[in-house]
């Protein structure tokens, strides 16, 4: 009797698992991906990284117009990058090099502006390799610049400082912008531009403020959730990237008597326009995909510069989605994968993604790329 009962329960378990296994198998093509992995030169962790690869890429920053990433390691100190030769090297030069420093691109000139709470305001001209300091954090006029956003309609880069709000012109001249201290206090906090709405958002301790181009300031949100990034959706709502839950906010607010963000709608979409739900890739840039994700994929797939979606399945390696909505496996990715194989965007000029594997860094490139001769096979 016991044997019959054990057999019955075993059959029930198999019956429950079979649909899942069949579905899992059906999402794979069995083919090799059109992308491949190249080892990054000097991309192995050292004693300074406790010989752990994940410590090489605590934060990776990409800035439009800057052809190199800005990489903050966790332990070894300094600021690093991937150079044109595909090597992990110090970024070099005197520039905003602290973890919370920010950068903005003046699209009228191609200049990259960086602000540092401790060091001041910097600029990198197109074709140059190092930043130059324009203003120190010495009160002339900047005391502690904390954030920057290029605002084309204002003709310069808005810089938020402990002493107020400023506009840096392409010439290097600085003008003070009106900031209503009666509503927003002395320091504007982080700044985000929403050009389609002619609106600036500012975060401050316990508040988010909206400023129109006439200088009118209103309370956008109350609380300490803050904003990591903001953009305007195709239907002219405001998408807010937040630490725990991304939200969409109507603008103007549906109820003008309440702060706009108190009327928010949660969304499963990430800031890059990729939506996943319960093991399924649902949408990419508003286009319905509806394809199952490989097992162990815990973060949303990331987009390669060509538009190919790349999914990291931890120790199972990397997969890319083909035109038939099947997942192709990246050669040798399982052999070099870690428990959490992190994938990072790089500047578009690199035509690559940065992959942090189990014991070193890699570049993920197209097999037709001139660098592909160094790919793992």
TIDOTOR-349699 format. One line per 2 residues: their letters; for each residue x, y, z of N, C-alpha, C. Coordinates in steps of 0.02 Angstrom, whole numbers, plus 50000, padded with zeros to 5 digits. Example, Ala and Ser with C-alpha at 12.3 -4.5 7.8 and 13.67 -1.06 7.14 Angstrom:
AS) 50660/49716/50390/50615/49775/50390/50660/49835/50390; 50642/49888/50354/50684/49947/50357/50645/50002/50394 .
//
This chain:
XX) 50041/49940/50000/50000/50000/50000/50043/50062/50000; 50095/50062/50043/50140/50119/50047/50174/50131/49980 .
XX) 50195/50077/49947/50228/50085/49882/50181/50116/49831; 50117/50094/49833/50069/50122/49787/50059/50197/49800 .
XX) 50057/50216/49864/50047/50286/49881/50107/50328/49858; 50169/50301/49870/50229/50336/49848/50229/50345/49772 .
XX) 50209/50292/49738/50207/50296/49664/50156/50348/49641; 50099/50350/49678/50047/50399/49660/50073/50471/49667 .
XX) 50105/50486/49725/50130/50553/49736/50185/50570/49687; 50227/50522/49671/50281/50533/49622/50251/50550/49554 .
XX) 50198/50515/49535/50165/50528/49471/50133/50598/49470; 50104/50618/49528/50075/50685/49532/50128/50739/49523 .
XX) 50186/50730/49555/50240/50779/49549/50264/50783/49477; 50274/50725/49445/50296/50724/49375/50245/50759/49330 .
XX) 50181/50745/49342/50129/50775/49301/50129/50851/49309; 50143/50874/49370/50144/50947/49382/50205/50979/49349 .
XX) 50260/50943/49348/50322/50971/49321/50326/50968/49245; 50293/50920/49215/50300/50911/49143/50280/50972/49102 .
XX) 50223/51006/49117/50207/51065/49078/50259/51120/49084; 50287/51127/49146/50339/51178/49156/50401/51161/49117 .
XX) 50421/51098/49119/50482/51077/49083/50471/51084/49008; 50412/51066/48984/50398/51072/48912/50399/51145/48890 .
XX) 50368/51188/48932/50367/51259/48916/50438/51287/48916; 50478/51266/48967/50547/51290/48972/50587/51270/48910 .
XX) 50578/51208/48888/50615/51185/48830/50594/51221/48767; 50530/51240/48763/50503/51269/48702/50528/51340/48690 .
XX) 50555/51373/48741/50576/51442/48732/50648/51447/48705; 50684/51390/48701/50753/51391/48678/50758/51367/48605 .
XX) 50802/51399/48568/50811/51380/48497/50860/51323/48489; 50906/51316/48537/50960/51267/48529/51017/51294/48487 .
XX) 51012/51356/48465/51063/51386/48423/51110/51432/48462; 51166/51447/48431/51215/51492/48461/51194/51565/48447 .
XX) 51205/51607/48496/51187/51678/48490/51232/51714/48439; 51206/51767/48408/51249/51808/48364/51297/51852/48402 .
XX) 51294/51850/48469/51340/51888/48511/51390/51841/48544; 51447/51868/48562/51498/51826/48594/51538/51867/48645 .
XX) 51575/51833/48688/51611/51864/48744/51685/51872/48730; 51711/51932/48743/51782/51946/48738/51808/51963/48807 .
XX) 51861/51930/48831/51889/51949/48896/51916/52021/48895; 51899/52060/48946/51926/52127/48953/51997/52123/48978 .
XX) 52043/52158/48945/52112/52159/48968/52117/52192/49037; 52156/52162/49080/52164/52185/49150/52097/52180/49187 .
XX) 52052/52137/49163/51986/52133/49193/51979/52081/49247; 52034/52056/49275/52030/52008/49329/52033/52044/49396 .
XX) 51996/52023/49446/52000/52053/49513/52068/52039/49544; 52093/52087/49582/52158/52080/49615/52148/52076/49691 .
XX) 52204/52077/49727/52200/52076/49800/52159/52136/49825; 52165/52193/49790/52128/52253/49811/52053/52243/49804 .
XX) 52032/52195/49763/51961/52179/49754/51941/52116/49792; 51984/52093/49838/51974/52032/49876/51966/51973/49828 .
XX) 51994/51980/49768/51992/51929/49716/51920/51909/49698; 51874/51956/49704/51804/51943/49688/51782/51991/49632 .
XX) 51760/51962/49577/51747/52001/49517/51692/52053/49527; 51640/52037/49566/51584/52083/49572/51605/52150/49602 .
XX) 51662/52151/49637/51686/52212/49668/51717/52261/49618; 51725/52239/49555/51753/52284/49504/51702/52334/49478 .
XX) 51638/52320/49485/51587/52361/49453/51531/52379/49501; 51548/52414/49554/51497/52436/49601/51447/52482/49568 .
XX) 51471/52525/49522/51427/52571/49486/51458/52585/49418; 51417/52581/49365/51440/52595/49297/51397/52652/49269 .
XX) 51429/52707/49250/51393/52766/49226/51408/52776/49152; 51356/52786/49112/51365/52804/49042/51336/52874/49031 .
XX) 51371/52914/48993/51351/52982/48980/51351/52993/48904; 51296/53017/48878/51292/53031/48806/51348/53079/48786 .
XX) 51385/53061/48733/51440/53103/48710/51507/53084/48739; 51506/53045/48792/51569/53021/48822/51578/52948/48802 .
XX) 51627/52935/48760/51634/52869/48730/51662/52815/48775; 51672/52830/48838/51697/52782/48886/51651/52779/48947 .
XX) 51642/52721/48977/51603/52718/49039/51644/52745/49097; 51609/52767/49148/51640/52787/49211/51623/52733/49261 .
XX) 51674/52697/49286/51663/52638/49327/51691/52648/49397; 51648/52638/49447/51669/52643/49517/51675/52573/49546 .
XX) 51736/52550/49562/51743/52486/49597/51722/52492/49670; 51712/52436/49702/51689/52436/49771/51746/52446/49820 .
XX) 51804/52416/49808/51858/52416/49857/51923/52448/49835; 51942/52440/49772/52009/52459/49752/52020/52535/49748 .
XX) 51966/52574/49748/51973/52646/49747/51983/52672/49676; 51977/52738/49670/51985/52770/49605/51925/52761/49560 .
XX) 51931/52788/49500/51878/52782/49449/51910/52751/49388; 51876/52703/49358/51905/52663/49304/51861/52667/49242 .
XX) 51886/52639/49188/51849/52639/49125/51871/52581/49082; 51838/52571/49025/51860/52525/48973/51884/52568/48915 .
XX) 51948/52563/48899/51975/52607/48846/51963/52578/48777; 51988/52613/48726/51976/52593/48656/52007/52525/48640 .
XX) 52057/52505/48679/52089/52440/48668/52054/52384/48706; 51999/52400/48740/51962/52349/48777/51995/52330/48842 .
XX) 52030/52378/48873/52065/52364/48936/52032/52403/48993; 52035/52373/49052/52010/52404/49114/52066/52446/49143 .
XX) 52058/52513/49140/52112/52559/49158/52084/52617/49199; 52127/52652/49236/52104/52713/49270/52077/52764/49220 .
XX) 52024/52800/49239/51995/52850/49193/52045/52905/49180; 52079/52929/49230/52131/52980/49221/52106/53051/49226 .
XX) 52149/53095/49250/52132/53166/49253/52094/53185/49315; 52086/53250/49323/52050/53279/49380/51979/53292/49358 .
XX) 51931/53259/49388/51861/53267/49366/51815/53242/49422; 51749/53252/49414/51702/53229/49466/51707/53153/49474 .
XX) 51741/53131/49526/51757/53060/49531/51732/53029/49596; 51680/53057/49624/51650/53027/49683/51586/52991/49664 .
XX) 51567/52943/49704/51513/52896/49688/51448/52932/49671; 51433/52987/49705/51370/53021/49696/51374/53079/49646 .
XX) 51432/53091/49616/51439/53146/49568/51396/53133/49506; 51378/53187/49471/51333/53181/49414/51361/53214/49351 .
XX) 51333/53194/49294/51358/53217/49229/51299/53233/49183; 51310/53280/49138/51258/53299/49090/51292/53317/49025 .
XX) 51256/53307/48968/51285/53321/48902/51250/53381/48871; 51291/53431/48853/51266/53489/48817/51262/53468/48743 .
XX) 51201/53453/48720/51193/53426/48652/51205/53479/48599; 51208/53542/48618/51222/53595/48568/51296/53598/48550 .
XX) 51339/53574/48595/51411/53576/48584/51444/53508/48588; 51411/53459/48620/51442/53395/48633/51483/53394/48697 .
XX) 51485/53451/48733/51522/53453/48796/51488/53409/48849; 51529/53377/48891/51504/53341/48949/51520/53382/49010 .
XX) 51469/53398/49049/51476/53437/49110/51470/53390/49170; 51517/53396/49216/51514/53355/49277/51514/53399/49338 .
XX) 51477/53379/49389/51475/53418/49451/51494/53373/49510; 51532/53401/49555/51555/53365/49614/51543/53407/49676 .
XX) 51510/53378/49725/51496/53413/49788/51560/53440/49819; 51615/53403/49812/51678/53423/49843/51724/53463/49797 .
XX) 51721/53448/49731/51773/53474/49686/51749/53531/49641; 51684/53539/49630/51660/53593/49589/51629/53571/49524 .
XX) 51636/53612/49471/51604/53601/49406/51659/53591/49354; 51650/53539/49313/51700/53521/49263/51668/53516/49194 .
XX) 51712/53516/49143/51688/53509/49074/51738/53468/49033; 51711/53425/48991/51752/53386/48944/51730/53403/48873 .
XX) 51774/53431/48833/51759/53450/48764/51762/53389/48718; 51724/53389/48663/51727/53334/48615/51799/53325/48590 .
XX) 51821/53263/48586/51888/53248/48562/51941/53249/48615; 51926/53278/48673/51975/53280/48728/51966/53218/48771 .
XX) 52017/53202/48809/52017/53141/48850/52011/53155/48924; 52019/53218/48944/52016/53234/49016/51972/53295/49028 .
XX) 51939/53295/49085/51898/53352/49106/51942/53411/49126; 51915/53471/49120/51946/53531/49147/51899/53560/49200 .
XX) 51928/53587/49253/51887/53617/49305/51869/53688/49285; 51804/53703/49283/51781/53771/49268/51773/53813/49331 .
XX) 51745/53781/49383/51732/53817/49445/51746/53770/49504; 51781/53796/49554/51791/53758/49615/51730/53765/49660 .
XX) 51725/53721/49709/51671/53725/49758/51693/53772/49814; 51698/53837/49796/51726/53886/49843/51680/53945/49855 .
XX) 51617/53939/49832/51570/53993/49842/51571/54046/49788; 51607/54035/49734/51615/54085/49680/51594/54056/49612 .
XX) 51532/54043/49598/51473/54050/49641/51453/53986/49677; 51483/53929/49657/51459/53865/49682/51488/53849/49750 .
XX) 51445/53829/49796/51466/53808/49862/51476/53732/49862; 51422/53696/49847/51425/53623/49840/51377/53603/49785 .
XX) 51400/53601/49721/51355/53579/49667/51339/53505/49673; 51274/53489/49667/51252/53421/49681/51222/53386/49620 .
XX) 51199/53423/49570/51164/53390/49515/51164/53435/49454; 51157/53404/49394/51158/53441/49331/51114/53407/49280 .
XX) 51082/53448/49238/51041/53423/49182/51043/53475/49127; 51060/53453/49066/51059/53500/49010/50987/53515/48991 .
XX) 50972/53580/48984/50904/53602/48968/50909/53645/48904; 50895/53613/48847/50905/53647/48783/50864/53711/48777 .
XX) 50803/53710/48802/50759/53768/48794/50783/53829/48835; 50825/53816/48886/50853/53870/48925/50922/53890/48900 .
XX) 50949/53850/48854/51013/53867/48823/51073/53852/48866; 51069/53801/48909/51126/53784/48950/51112/53726/48996 .
XX) 51157/53715/49043/51152/53660/49091/51129/53687/49158; 51072/53663/49182/51047/53682/49248/51089/53645/49301 .
XX) 51116/53683/49349/51157/53654/49402/51125/53673/49469; 51111/53621/49507/51083/53630/49574/51140/53632/49624 .
XX) 51139/53682/49667/51193/53693/49715/51162/53707/49784; 51201/53697/49836/51177/53713/49903/51154/53785/49910 .
XX) 51181/53829/49867/51165/53900/49871/51110/53922/49824; 51083/53876/49783/51030/53895/49737/51034/53859/49671 .
XX) 51001/53886/49620/50996/53856/49554/51031/53900/49503; 51073/53869/49460/51114/53906/49412/51106/53877/49342 .
XX) 51125/53917/49292/51127/53895/49222/51197/53907/49196; 51230/53853/49175/51296/53857/49145/51288/53861/49069 .
XX) 51308/53917/49039/51305/53926/48967/51362/53889/48933; 51354/53872/48867/51409/53839/48831/51474/53879/48833 .
XX) 51469/53945/48840/51530/53987/48844/51568/53978/48909; 51535/53946/48959/51566/53939/49025/51541/53991/49074 .
XX) 51501/54039/49051/51473/54089/49096/51415/54059/49136; 51405/54085/49196/51354/54060/49241/51304/54114/49257 .
XX) 51240/54095/49256/51186/54140/49276/51146/54107/49331; 51119/54147/49376/51076/54119/49428/51004/54116/49404 .
XX) 50971/54059/49413/50901/54051/49396/50859/54061/49458; 50798/54084/49447/50754/54097/49504/50733/54031/49537 .
XX) 50741/54030/49602/50719/53973/49642/50679/54000/49701; 50616/53980/49705/50571/54006/49756/50586/53973/49823 .
XX) 50626/54007/49864/50646/53979/49928/50588/53975/49977; 50534/54012/49965/50476/54009/50010/50442/53940/50006 .
XX) 50449/53908/49948/50418/53842/49938/50470/53787/49943; 50527/53796/49908/50576/53742/49901/50636/53746/49947 .
XX) 50639/53795/49992/50697/53801/50035/50757/53827/49996; 50816/53826/50027/50875/53856/49997/50906/53813/49943 .
XX) 50907/53747/49954/50943/53701/49909/50894/53661/49866; 50900/53664/49800/50853/53628/49756/50860/53552/49756 .
XX) 50919/53524/49771/50928/53451/49768/50940/53427/49697; 50928/53362/49685/50941/53333/49618/50891/53361/49567 .
XX) 50914/53367/49504/50873/53397/49452/50863/53348/49395; 50802/53346/49367/50784/53304/49311/50745/53347/49261 .
XX) 50764/53344/49198/50729/53383/49147/50678/53341/49110; 50618/53368/49101/50566/53336/49061/50549/53384/49004 .
XX) 50590/53382/48950/50584/53433/48897/50516/53435/48863; 50485/53378/48854/50420/53376/48819/50366/53415/48857 .
XX) 50375/53421/48923/50327/53456/48965/50353/53525/48987; 50414/53542/48966/50446/53604/48987/50444/53610/49063 .
XX) 50470/53557/49094/50464/53551/49167/50530/53524/49195; 50550/53550/49252/50606/53523/49290/50579/53493/49355 .
XX) 50604/53434/49374/50589/53405/49439/50651/53409/49483; 50640/53423/49547/50694/53428/49596/50676/53386/49657 .
XX) 50725/53350/49682/50715/53313/49744/50749/53352/49801; 50716/53354/49857/50744/53383/49917/50723/53338/49975 .
XX) 50749/53350/50034/50736/53306/50089/50662/53306/50107; 50629/53252/50091/50559/53246/50107/50511/53273/50055 .
XX) 50537/53300/49999/50492/53329/49949/50521/53319/49879; 50476/53322/49829/50495/53330/49759/50456/53391/49734 .
XX) 50492/53434/49697/50461/53496/49672/50461/53495/49595; 50410/53527/49567/50407/53538/49494/50415/53612/49481 .
XX) 50459/53629/49433/50471/53699/49415/50458/53708/49340; 50414/53755/49321/50404/53769/49251/50454/53822/49229 .
XX) 50456/53837/49164/50508/53881/49138/50496/53955/49156; 50440/53970/49187/50428/54038/49212/50452/54044/49285 .
XX) 50476/53989/49312/50502/53990/49380/50451/53971/49433; 50390/53954/49412/50338/53934/49461/50355/53866/49491 .
XX) 50353/53863/49557/50373/53802/49593/50312/53774/49630; 50300/53708/49622/50245/53676/49657/50270/53611/49689 .
XX) 50236/53589/49741/50253/53525/49773/50227/53469/49729; 50272/53425/49707/50255/53369/49663/50243/53305/49704 .
XX) 50278/53299/49760/50271/53239/49802/50296/53255/49872; 50269/53218/49921/50293/53220/49990/50316/53151/50010 .
XX) 50370/53148/50048/50396/53083/50069/50469/53076/50048; 50499/53019/50066/50570/53009/50056/50586/52957/50003 .
XX) 50538/52942/49958/50551/52892/49906/50600/52918/49854; 50598/52984/49840/50646/53013/49793/50635/52990/49722 .
XX) 50684/53006/49680/50683/52988/49609/50753/52966/49589; 50758/52910/49553/50822/52891/49523/50828/52917/49452 .
XX) 50772/52920/49417/50771/52946/49348/50699/52963/49331; 50690/53006/49280/50623/53026/49259/50623/53037/49184 .
XX) 50566/53021/49152/50557/53032/49080/50483/53042/49065; 50469/53065/49005/50400/53075/48983/50380/53016/48939 .
XX) 50321/52988/48952/50296/52932/48913/50267/52956/48847; 50256/52911/48799/50226/52932/48735/50159/52968/48742 .
XX) 50120/52952/48794/50056/52986/48804/50062/53045/48852; 50125/53070/48862/50140/53131/48898/50125/53127/48972 .
XX) 50132/53067/49000/50132/53060/49073/50205/53060/49096; 50216/53061/49161/50284/53062/49188/50299/52993/49217 .
XX) 50353/52963/49193/50377/52898/49219/50432/52912/49270; 50423/52887/49331/50472/52896/49384/50504/52829/49401 .
XX) 50570/52826/49397/50607/52768/49421/50622/52779/49495; 50598/52731/49535/50608/52736/49607/50641/52673/49633 .
XX) 50664/52675/49696/50701/52619/49724/50661/52555/49726; 50599/52559/49747/50559/52498/49757/50506/52487/49703 .
XX) 50472/52539/49682/50416/52531/49635/50415/52589/49586; 50424/52574/49522/50417/52626/49471/50344/52646/49464 .
XX) 50333/52710/49448/50264/52735/49445/50256/52781/49384; 50193/52790/49364/50175/52837/49311/50129/52890/49341 .
XX) 50144/52953/49327/50108/53009/49357/50077/53051/49301; 50013/53066/49307/49980/53109/49258/50003/53181/49267 .
XX) 50011/53217/49211/50028/53287/49214/49990/53325/49160; 49954/53379/49179/49944/53404/49247/49908/53353/49291 .
XX) 49914/53360/49357/49882/53311/49401/49807/53309/49392; 49778/53250/49398/49706/53242/49390/49667/53283/49442 .
XX) 49694/53283/49503/49664/53323/49557/49714/53378/49575; 49702/53439/49553/49750/53493/49565/49758/53512/49638 .
XX) 49715/53487/49682/49721/53503/49753/49770/53457/49789; 49794/53405/49754/49841/53357/49784/49906/53357/49744 .
XX) 49963/53345/49777/50026/53338/49741/50020/53283/49688; 50049/53294/49630/50040/53249/49573/50059/53177/49589 .
XX) 50116/53167/49622/50140/53099/49633/50099/53061/49684; 50057/53095/49722/50012/53059/49766/49955/53026/49728 .
XX) 49951/53039/49663/49900/53010/49619/49933/52961/49569; 49989/52933/49588/50030/52892/49544/49997/52824/49532 .
XX) 50020/52791/49476/49999/52724/49460/50060/52679/49455; 50065/52625/49495/50123/52580/49491/50128/52547/49423 .
XX) 50189/52531/49402/50200/52496/49338/50255/52444/49345; 50250/52390/49307/50302/52338/49306/50357/52354/49255 .
XX) 50348/52406/49217/50397/52426/49166/50458/52457/49200; 50518/52444/49173/50577/52477/49200/50591/52541/49161 .
XX) 50640/52579/49183/50653/52645/49153/50673/52639/49080; 50703/52584/49061/50726/52573/48992/50669/52550/48946 .
XX) 50609/52542/48973/50552/52523/48932/50542/52449/48924; 50571/52409/48970/50564/52336/48968/50518/52315/49025 .
XX) 50467/52275/49009/50420/52252/49060/50421/52176/49066; 50430/52152/49126/50428/52080/49140/50377/52067/49195 .
XX) 50349/52005/49194/50300/51987/49245/50297/51912/49252; 50311/51887/49311/50307/51816/49328/50341/51773/49275 .
XX) 50406/51783/49265/50445/51741/49219/50431/51752/49146; 50400/51808/49128/50384/51822/49058/50409/51891/49038 .
XX) 50440/51895/48980/50457/51959/48950/50394/51984/48915; 50362/52036/48943/50296/52057/48920/50300/52107/48863 .
XX) 50338/52162/48873/50342/52215/48823/50412/52244/48820; 50428/52271/48761/50490/52309/48751/50471/52372/48713 .
XX) 50481/52430/48744/50464/52495/48714/50392/52497/48690; 50347/52469/48730/50276/52471/48714/50253/52416/48668 .
XX) 50298/52378/48638/50280/52324/48592/50273/52258/48631; 50216/52225/48622/50204/52162/48658/50249/52107/48632 .
XX) 50282/52073/48678/50328/52017/48662/50298/51951/48686; 50283/51948/48750/50253/51889/48782/50291/51824/48767 .
XX) 50352/51821/48792/50392/51760/48785/50420/51742/48854; 50421/51677/48869/50447/51654/48932/50521/51669/48939 .
XX) 50542/51683/49000/50612/51696/49014/50647/51631/49034; 50712/51625/49019/50749/51566/49043/50746/51563/49120 .
XX) 50749/51503/49146/50750/51494/49218/50809/51531/49249; 50800/51557/49309/50851/51593/49348/50862/51665/49323 .
XX) 50824/51689/49274/50828/51759/49256/50788/51798/49309; 50823/51841/49347/50789/51877/49402/50785/51952/49389 .
XX) 50823/51976/49340/50819/52047/49322/50796/52053/49250; 50767/52109/49232/50741/52118/49165/50797/52113/49113 .
XX) 50785/52083/49055/50835/52081/49002/50857/52152/48984; 50917/52157/48958/50947/52221/48939/50956/52223/48864 .
XX) 50952/52281/48835/50953/52288/48762/51023/52300/48736; 51045/52259/48689/51108/52269/48654/51099/52328/48605 .
XX) 51152/52365/48587/51144/52421/48541/51107/52406/48476; 51109/52344/48453/51074/52327/48391/51000/52313/48402 .
XX) 50979/52313/48466/50909/52299/48482/50897/52229/48507; 50947/52185/48504/50940/52117/48529/50934/52118/48605 .
XX) 50886/52080/48633/50877/52077/48705/50923/52023/48734; 50957/52041/48788/51005/51996/48821/50980/51981/48891 .
XX) 50974/51916/48908/50951/51896/48974/51007/51859/49010; 51017/51877/49074/51067/51843/49116/51031/51794/49161 .
XX) 51050/51730/49155/51018/51677/49194/51065/51650/49248; 51105/51696/49277/51150/51675/49330/51200/51623/49306 .
XX) 51207/51568/49342/51256/51516/49324/51238/51479/49259; 51177/51489/49235/51158/51459/49171/51182/51500/49111 .
XX) 51212/51557/49124/51242/51596/49071/51197/51648/49041; 51214/51670/48980/51179/51724/48945/51140/51697/48885 .
XX) 51083/51729/48871/51042/51711/48814/51021/51774/48777; 51011/51767/48712/50985/51824/48672/50923/51802/48635 .
XX) 50876/51848/48627/50812/51833/48596/50816/51843/48521; 50797/51791/48482/50801/51797/48409/50733/51819/48379 .
XX) 50731/51825/48314/50671/51850/48280/50611/51803/48288; 50623/51739/48302/50568/51691/48311/50546/51688/48384 .
XX) 50570/51735/48426/50554/51738/48497/50577/51675/48534; 50635/51652/48514/50668/51597/48548/50735/51623/48576 .
XX) 50759/51590/48629/50820/51612/48660/50880/51572/48634; 50929/51608/48606/50993/51578/48585/51043/51585/48642 .
XX) 51085/51535/48651/51134/51538/48705/51199/51570/48681; 51229/51610/48724/51294/51642/48709/51350/51592/48723 .
XX) 51392/51580/48673/51446/51531/48679/51488/51541/48742; 51499/51487/48779/51543/51485/48837/51519/51529/48895 .
XX) 51459/51558/48890/51438/51602/48944/51423/51563/49008; 51400/51501/49001/51387/51461/49061/51452/51445/49098 .
XX) 51505/51434/49061/51569/51417/49092/51600/51475/49131; 51584/51537/49112/51615/51594/49145/51566/51632/49190 .
XX) 51504/51607/49195/51453/51643/49233/51463/51635/49308; 51439/51685/49344/51438/51682/49417/51368/51671/49442 .
XX) 51360/51669/49508/51293/51661/49537/51248/51717/49512; 51275/51778/49510/51240/51836/49482/51286/51866/49429 .
XX) 51271/51853/49366/51312/51879/49311/51282/51946/49290; 51314/52000/49312/51287/52067/49299/51305/52090/49228 .
XX) 51257/52124/49196/51266/52150/49129/51252/52225/49131; 51297/52266/49102/51291/52338/49106/51291/52369/49035 .
XX) 51251/52422/49028/51253/52462/48967/51320/52498/48963; 51345/52508/48902/51403/52549/48889/51384/52605/48841 .
XX) 51425/52656/48834/51410/52708/48784/51398/52677/48715; 51353/52706/48676/51333/52678/48612/51394/52670/48566 .
XX) 51444/52713/48575/51504/52709/48533/51540/52642/48542; 51532/52611/48599/51567/52548/48613/51538/52488/48576 .
XX) 51473/52493/48556/51439/52437/48523/51451/52371/48560; 51440/52374/48626/51453/52316/48668/51416/52325/48734 .
XX) 51409/52270/48771/51387/52271/48840/51444/52247/48884; 51445/52269/48946/51496/52247/48994/51466/52192/49036 .
XX) 51502/52135/49041/51478/52077/49079/51527/52062/49135; 51501/52057/49196/51543/52039/49253/51530/51966/49269 .
XX) 51578/51924/49250/51571/51852/49258/51595/51828/49326; 51607/51764/49331/51626/51734/49394/51695/51756/49418 .
XX) 51742/51766/49371/51810/51782/49392/51843/51837/49350; 51804/51873/49308/51833/51927/49269/51779/51964/49231 .
XX) 51800/52018/49197/51755/52058/49156/51760/52037/49083; 51703/52044/49047/51700/52029/48975/51662/52084/48939 .
XX) 51675/52090/48875/51634/52130/48830/51592/52082/48789; 51527/52098/48783/51482/52059/48740/51474/52098/48675 .
XX) 51497/52068/48619/51497/52103/48554/51466/52058/48501; 51452/52086/48443/51427/52046/48388/51483/52004/48358 .
XX) 51465/51945/48334/51515/51901/48304/51542/51929/48239; 51508/51978/48210/51532/52011/48150/51578/52070/48166 .
XX) 51587/52086/48229/51628/52141/48252/51702/52125/48238; 51741/52176/48223/51813/52164/48211/51849/52138/48272 .
XX) 51820/52149/48331/51851/52124/48393/51835/52051/48407; 51790/52021/48367/51763/51955/48382/51815/51899/48376 .
XX) 51872/51914/48347/51924/51862/48342/51947/51840/48411; 51936/51883/48461/51956/51866/48529/51901/51835/48569 .
XX) 51845/51817/48538/51788/51790/48574/51801/51719/48600; 51768/51703/48655/51770/51634/48681/51732/51589/48634 .
X) 51760/51532/48618/51727/51484/48572/51718/51417/48606 .
//
